[in-house]
């Protein structure tokens, strides 16, 4: 069991069905779970006290993991799968899991699971087939907000009503709707202001809770001929981050895709753009003083670290066997990279898909402190999260 102040890394190989617990920065293995195929899409959700929630897509269970306890698995609760998105209220008590595509060619499931970790209650209801995003607004009467596509909408449900649903997965109707464009993808919540955010081709749509409904606010434009497909709250400075992807959307043209880091300060309304270079850039990670991105490209991969002053530093990463190539797509049967950090430390972790390796890097110096090789290959890059107890990462109540 790692000491309370030790940074820890949870690394999931969702294909091999393994979860590795490492201490940082030495990369020593402190624990391991087998037979656990975590949903890469739903990701990891930070909970108070250094705990983490995730979904085992094969067993159909939401797991609460505590890397600082004697037993890594603190709780397992049955939920509907395939898990698409995962979120909780700001207290970390009430959770919601939506379902989506899985290994199917089109969305087919309309099931939503809600659960209360304090009471152990859980319920499943039917909403709308699709791949809905989700946020859970807190307070005395929490709200579950589903972000739907085609037709686009923010659908508002009372958490208590969903949890009180009878058995049999009954259909539910939202008590309030807010229209959205049909191409929403990317969700965030700012708990302090009770705001929710949804990314579309138009920009970031904002809505604020008023009683038990949402009131639309002005859209934040991308300020570039591109859009973000991923949205993340920066708990360090109350800002939103994403990567703007531009260029020909044809996946075969992925080496030519443009990428810009998009940073929007919620307090000042200021938006900053930083060029990251061509290729595949997706998820990002937030360390104490840096924001980390990985860029995959046939001419060479790199880790990009943006400082608080907006300056970018670039560090080459060794190539991956089975990496995306020119003439192919960056998604189908190829290796990728995952990146993780904690707002309570300066360490960055990056996977080398197919090789079972994790680079542990000091964001202050760019020095690689360790490169542990795990017992599974980390297919397709795997997924990972880096936590420090009481690091404030749970201030972002949406799974990543």
RAHUJO-V499568 format. One record per residue. N is the residue number from 1. PHI is phi in degrees with one decimal (none if undefined). PSI is psi in degrees with one decimal (NA if undefined). OMEGA is omega in whole degrees, -180 to 180 (NA if undefined). Layout:
BEGIN
N;PHI;PSI;OMEGA
N;PHI;PSI;OMEGA
END
This chain:
BEGIN
1;none;121.9;-180
2;-64.1;148.9;175
3;-65.0;156.7;-172
4;-57.9;-36.9;-176
5;-88.1;0.4;-176
6;-80.3;127.3;171
7;-64.3;141.0;-179
8;-129.4;155.4;-178
9;-127.7;125.1;172
10;-102.7;122.5;-176
11;-119.9;121.6;-178
12;-107.1;127.5;166
13;-104.3;93.2;-171
14;-71.0;-19.1;177
15;-80.9;-47.9;180
16;-73.3;-18.1;179
17;78.8;39.4;-179
18;-130.4;147.1;173
19;-126.7;123.1;-178
20;-106.3;136.2;175
21;-108.3;120.2;-179
22;-119.8;148.3;169
23;-90.8;151.2;-175
24;-121.5;134.7;15
25;-100.3;3.7;-173
26;-76.9;-16.4;179
27;73.7;16.5;180
28;-71.2;140.1;179
29;-78.0;121.4;-179
30;-109.1;-7.5;180
31;179.7;165.9;-179
32;-158.7;139.7;172
33;-113.7;141.4;175
34;-120.5;158.9;-179
35;69.7;24.6;-179
36;-123.1;106.4;-177
37;-100.8;91.2;-174
38;-76.6;145.9;177
39;-70.2;114.9;178
40;-69.7;-34.0;-177
41;-71.1;-44.2;179
42;-69.5;-31.9;173
43;73.1;-160.1;180
44;-105.3;139.7;179
45;-116.2;120.2;-180
46;-73.7;130.7;177
47;-116.9;162.3;-180
48;-57.9;152.4;175
49;76.9;19.4;180
50;81.0;5.5;179
51;-81.3;166.2;-177
52;-141.8;140.0;172
53;-109.4;146.8;178
54;-158.1;173.8;-176
55;-123.9;127.3;172
56;-82.8;106.7;-174
57;-72.5;-20.9;-179
58;-86.0;-43.1;180
59;-84.8;-16.3;-178
60;70.6;50.2;-179
61;-135.6;139.1;166
62;-85.8;129.6;180
63;-108.8;136.2;168
64;-106.2;116.5;-178
65;-105.6;134.9;177
66;-122.9;97.8;-177
67;-69.0;-9.0;-179
68;-102.7;7.5;180
69;-107.7;167.1;179
70;-61.6;-41.5;178
71;-105.2;124.7;-177
72;-64.7;-41.9;-180
73;-85.4;108.7;179
74;-81.8;-36.5;-178
75;-157.8;148.7;174
76;-133.0;124.8;-177
77;-125.3;127.4;178
78;-61.3;134.8;177
79;-140.2;161.8;177
80;-74.1;143.4;178
81;-133.5;164.5;7
82;-73.7;132.9;-177
83;-71.5;129.7;180
84;-103.9;-54.1;179
85;-138.7;154.3;-174
86;-139.1;133.4;-180
87;-153.7;164.2;177
88;-138.8;169.0;173
89;-77.2;166.7;-175
90;-59.1;-21.3;179
91;-79.6;-14.5;-176
92;78.6;9.4;-176
93;-91.5;-43.6;-173
94;-105.5;126.0;-174
95;-121.8;156.2;176
96;-138.2;139.8;179
97;-128.4;122.0;175
98;-98.1;159.9;178
99;-114.5;157.9;-177
100;-152.9;-122.8;-168
101;-77.9;-49.8;-171
102;62.3;-138.0;179
103;-96.1;33.1;-179
104;-110.4;157.8;-177
105;-76.3;-17.9;178
106;-150.6;155.6;180
107;-58.9;141.3;-177
108;-137.8;-17.9;-176
109;-103.3;139.7;177
110;-115.5;17.9;-174
111;-84.8;138.6;175
112;-125.0;132.1;176
113;-111.3;134.0;172
114;-121.6;146.8;-180
115;-150.4;152.1;180
116;-115.6;111.1;-177
117;-68.0;-23.9;-179
118;-75.1;-38.0;-177
119;-102.1;-17.5;-176
120;83.0;0.7;180
121;-72.5;147.2;176
122;-151.1;151.9;179
123;-150.1;151.3;175
124;-120.7;136.7;179
125;-134.8;167.3;176
126;-104.7;134.1;180
127;-116.7;-90.0;-179
128;-149.0;135.6;178
129;-62.2;137.8;-179
130;159.2;-154.3;176
131;-130.7;65.5;-170
132;-71.0;139.6;167
133;-80.9;166.3;-177
134;-149.0;142.2;168
135;-134.3;154.1;180
136;-125.5;110.4;180
137;-84.7;137.9;-173
138;-88.8;-160.0;-178
139;106.7;-174.6;-178
140;-65.7;-29.5;179
141;-126.9;83.1;-175
142;-61.8;150.2;178
143;-117.9;141.0;171
144;-102.2;122.5;-179
145;-112.4;116.9;178
146;-100.4;131.0;176
147;-99.5;107.9;-176
148;-98.8;162.1;176
149;-125.3;152.7;170
150;45.7;71.7;1
151;-83.6;145.7;-178
152;-74.9;139.5;179
153;-168.6;153.6;164
154;-100.0;114.3;-178
155;-102.2;126.7;-174
156;-105.8;126.5;177
157;-125.4;146.7;172
158;-79.5;128.5;-179
159;-57.8;-42.7;-178
160;-61.1;-37.9;179
161;-66.0;-41.7;180
162;-65.9;-42.7;-178
163;-67.2;-26.2;-179
164;-89.2;4.9;-178
165;-62.5;144.2;179
166;-71.2;167.9;177
167;-62.1;165.4;176
168;97.5;9.1;177
169;53.1;61.2;-178
170;-70.9;152.6;174
171;-70.2;146.9;178
172;-126.9;152.1;179
173;-116.0;130.4;179
174;-64.8;147.9;179
175;-89.8;-6.0;175
176;-154.0;147.0;179
177;-132.9;142.6;174
178;-127.8;120.8;-176
179;-64.3;147.7;176
180;-138.0;159.0;167
181;-59.4;162.9;-173
182;-77.9;-7.8;-172
183;-111.9;34.2;179
184;-64.1;137.6;177
185;-161.8;107.8;-177
186;121.2;125.4;-174
187;-135.3;147.5;175
188;-153.2;161.7;177
189;-138.4;139.4;172
190;-108.2;98.1;-172
191;-57.6;-36.9;-176
192;-63.4;-34.4;-178
193;-103.6;0.9;-177
194;54.0;42.0;177
195;-104.7;145.6;171
196;-119.0;152.6;-176
197;-133.7;141.8;178
198;-137.8;130.6;-179
199;-88.2;131.7;173
200;-135.3;-179.6;178
201;-65.1;-22.5;180
202;-77.5;-26.4;-175
203;144.1;-157.1;180
204;-98.8;116.1;178
205;-83.9;132.6;-178
206;-114.4;143.7;174
207;-145.7;144.5;-178
208;-120.1;140.9;179
209;-69.9;135.3;172
210;-136.5;102.5;-175
211;68.7;-122.2;179
212;-110.8;23.1;176
213;-130.6;173.9;175
214;-112.7;141.6;178
215;-115.7;125.7;-177
216;-69.1;144.8;174
217;-122.6;176.9;-175
218;-61.7;142.3;178
219;-74.7;137.8;175
220;-90.4;113.6;-177
221;-71.4;156.6;179
222;-71.8;-23.7;-179
223;63.0;28.0;179
224;-162.7;155.4;178
225;-78.8;57.0;-178
226;-158.6;179.0;178
227;-144.4;160.9;175
228;-97.9;144.5;179
229;-113.4;6.5;-173
230;-151.0;138.7;-175
231;-135.7;135.2;-177
232;-141.6;138.3;176
233;-84.3;131.7;174
234;-90.8;105.9;-177
235;-75.3;-13.4;-178
236;-75.5;-40.3;-173
237;-133.1;17.6;179
238;48.5;70.6;180
239;-143.0;167.0;175
240;-109.5;143.5;177
241;-128.1;148.5;167
242;-161.0;177.2;171
243;-113.2;125.7;177
244;-86.3;121.9;179
245;-105.4;125.8;179
246;-127.6;178.7;-178
247;98.8;-174.8;180
248;-61.3;124.1;-177
249;-72.5;-7.5;179
250;-56.3;121.5;-179
251;-57.9;-25.0;179
252;-71.1;-15.1;179
253;-97.9;17.1;-173
254;-57.6;-32.6;179
255;-62.9;-17.3;-179
256;-97.9;-4.3;179
257;-58.3;138.1;175
258;-90.4;152.8;-179
259;-140.4;130.6;176
260;-130.9;135.4;170
261;-74.1;127.0;-179
262;-112.6;122.1;-176
263;-129.4;117.8;-177
264;-120.2;118.1;179
265;-80.7;122.4;-176
266;-70.1;-32.1;-178
267;-73.7;-44.1;-176
268;-96.3;-19.2;-175
269;78.4;7.1;-179
270;-80.1;139.0;178
271;-117.6;132.0;179
272;-118.8;136.7;178
273;-118.8;136.2;178
274;-132.2;126.9;180
275;-71.4;133.3;-179
276;-108.2;-14.6;-179
277;103.2;169.7;-176
278;-81.2;160.9;176
279;118.6;-150.9;-177
280;-104.6;114.0;172
281;-127.9;130.0;-178
282;-131.2;-103.5;-176
283;-67.3;156.9;179
284;-128.0;169.7;-180
285;-138.7;147.1;-174
286;-113.9;110.1;175
287;-93.6;-174.5;-174
288;-59.5;-45.8;-176
289;-126.0;5.0;-176
290;-137.0;156.1;171
291;-116.1;129.5;-171
292;-110.5;138.1;176
293;-132.1;151.4;168
294;-115.2;142.2;179
295;-122.6;122.4;178
296;-103.2;130.7;-178
297;-155.3;145.7;179
298;-57.6;-25.7;-180
299;-85.7;-0.1;179
300;135.5;140.5;180
301;-95.3;159.4;178
302;-154.1;155.6;170
303;-97.6;130.0;-179
304;-116.5;125.8;180
305;-115.8;121.5;176
306;-100.1;126.1;177
307;-82.9;173.3;-180
308;-62.1;-23.0;179
309;-86.7;1.7;179
310;87.5;-4.8;179
311;-73.0;139.7;-178
312;-107.0;134.0;171
313;-118.0;142.1;-173
314;-123.2;136.9;-179
315;-131.9;124.9;-179
316;-66.9;146.9;177
317;-117.6;142.2;179
318;-63.4;145.9;-177
319;-64.6;164.7;179
320;-115.0;131.3;169
321;-64.1;132.4;-178
322;81.1;17.4;178
323;-69.5;160.1;176
324;-57.0;141.2;-178
325;-121.4;162.7;172
326;-61.3;138.9;-179
327;90.2;-7.7;176
328;-121.7;177.8;179
329;-94.0;161.0;178
330;-87.4;7.2;-173
331;-114.3;-37.2;-166
332;-90.7;110.2;173
333;63.4;28.7;-178
334;-122.0;161.3;179
335;-85.9;149.3;180
336;-139.0;-169.9;-180
337;-128.5;145.9;170
338;-115.5;152.8;-178
339;-133.9;144.4;-179
340;-145.8;154.2;176
341;-160.8;170.0;177
342;-127.5;137.8;176
343;-65.9;-5.4;178
344;-101.5;9.3;180
345;-151.7;172.3;179
346;-104.0;10.8;-178
347;-89.5;142.7;176
348;-121.5;139.2;176
349;-122.0;135.3;-180
350;-134.4;133.8;179
351;-91.3;157.2;173
352;-118.5;91.7;-173
353;-56.9;136.3;179
354;88.1;-16.4;-178
355;-106.9;-11.8;-179
356;70.3;20.0;-176
357;-106.4;148.7;175
358;-128.0;123.6;175
359;-86.8;124.5;176
360;-109.6;114.2;-167
361;-121.9;138.7;174
362;-82.2;114.8;-177
363;-66.1;-25.7;-179
364;-70.6;-38.0;-174
365;-112.5;-19.0;-173
366;80.0;2.9;-179
367;-75.6;134.4;176
368;-85.3;112.6;-176
369;-80.2;-31.6;-178
370;-160.1;156.5;175
371;-139.1;74.7;-179
372;-65.4;144.5;174
373;-108.8;121.2;-175
374;-88.0;173.4;-177
375;-84.8;-1.7;174
376;-126.6;156.4;-171
377;-77.8;-6.4;-175
378;58.5;62.1;180
379;-53.7;136.8;177
380;55.9;25.2;178
381;91.0;-16.5;-177
382;62.0;-159.4;177
383;-150.0;152.0;-177
384;-154.0;159.8;176
385;-142.2;144.2;-180
386;-116.7;127.6;-178
387;-130.3;149.7;166
388;-128.0;137.5;-180
389;-55.4;132.8;178
390;60.9;37.6;180
391;-85.8;-5.0;180
392;83.0;1.3;-179
393;-63.0;-25.6;180
394;-72.6;-2.8;172
395;-69.7;-12.1;172
396;-104.7;100.0;-173
397;-90.0;36.5;177
398;-126.6;135.3;-180
399;-62.4;144.1;-177
400;-130.9;NA;NA
END
